[in-house]
Amino acid sequence: MAYNGFPYQPMGYQQQLGQMQPQGQQPGQGSPQSPIIWVSGETGAKAYMLAPNTTLPLWDSENQVIYLKSTDASGMPSMKILDYTIRNNTPPIQEKEPEVNADYVTHEEFKKFERSIRNQINKLKKEEKDEQSS
């Protein structure tokens, strides 16, 4: 028989639960847990059961991943997956400036090259004129 969607619990059920708790622990207090909960991959994180209205980080023992698993008031789970990286104490490597090609010409060499090209063009034009006139 159910009452408001919850199974019927006989009188004294809560008292029995209280007796099952270890000595020295107040009802309502959770047992001390390890600060890190390890799971085996995403499958392990999905299978990890949480009480309603709870959010816990679950650390993947196989990858550098943290699963942030939450449940709403009805116990419906949701999960965010966070990748993490470990930083070194060494400063990041800066990209090197591109090396300057040592093959360059001076302004004087360029002017000399330019004159040479112009002389060759003029020579070709003159030869072309001579051929047309003959």
N, C-alpha and C positions, 0 to 999 in steps of 0.2 A: 504494500500500500504506500502511496506517495502523498506528500503534503507539500503543495506549492512547488512541485517539480523536484523535491528532494526526497530521498528514500526515508521511510519511517525509521526512526531511531528510538528504541525502547528507553524508558527512564533509566537513568544510571549509566547510560552509554558514555557521557562526558566524564563521569566520575571514574569509569574504568580507564579511559584514556589518561586521566590525570595520574592514576596509580601506575601506569606503564612507563611514565617518564622517570628518568634516573633521579636519584636523591640529590637535593641541593639545587635543582633547576626549577625556576618559577614557570608556571603555565604561561604560554604566550611567548616565551623566550625561545629563539631558535638555538640549536646546538652550535657551538663554535665551529666555523668552517675554515678550511684553508683559504687564504686570500686569493688563490688562483685555482680555478676549476678547469681541468684539462679534459678535452674531448678528442676523439679520434676522427678528424676530418669533419666535413660539412654534415655528413650522415649522422655522426655522433652528436653534433650540435642540434640537429633537428630532432633527434630522439630524446634529448635531455628534457626532462619534465620540470616545469616551473609552476608554482602556485599562481593563482590569479593575481593581477596587479603587481607583478614582479618584473624587474629588469636585472639581468646578470651578464657580465662579460664571460664568455667561454673561450678558453685559449686552445688553439689547435696544436696538438702534440706532433703533427706531421708537417705542417707548413707554417709560414710566418703570417698567421691569420688570427684575428680575434672576431668571434661571433657575438654580437650584442643582441641577445635574445630577450624579448619582452612578451608579457601576456597582458591582455586587457582584463576587465572586470569579469568577463565570462570565461576566461581561461584560454581565449583564442590567441595562439602564438604568432609573433612576427619576428623577423630577424634581419639585422643589418650586418654586412660582412666588411670588416676593416682589414686591409693589408698593412703590415708594418715592416719597417726596415730598421736595421741596427746601424747606428752611426759609428764611424771610427773617430778617434780623437785627432786624426790628421786632417789638416785643412783640405777642402776640395781642390782637385786639380784644375788649374785654370788652363783654358785652351791657349795654345801657343799662337802667336801672331804668325800669319802666313809668311814663309820665308821669301825674302826679296830675291828675285831672279838676278843673278849677277850679270846676265847678258843684257847690257844696256848700251846706248850710244850717247855720246856727248852732243851738245848742240852743234858744235863745229863739224863733227862727223856726219850729223844729219844733213846739214847744209851742203856738205861735199857730196853726199849721196843724192840729194835733190838736184844739184847741178848736173851730176852725171846722168840722171834720168832725163832731165830736160834736154841735155845735149843729144842723147840717143833719140829722143822723140823728134827733135829738130832735124837730125841726120836722116831719120826715116821719112819725114815729110819732104826733105830736099830730094831724096832718092825717088820718092813717089812722083814728084813734080818732073824730075828728069825723065822718068819712064813715060810719063804722059806727053811730054813734049817731043819725044823721039818718034 
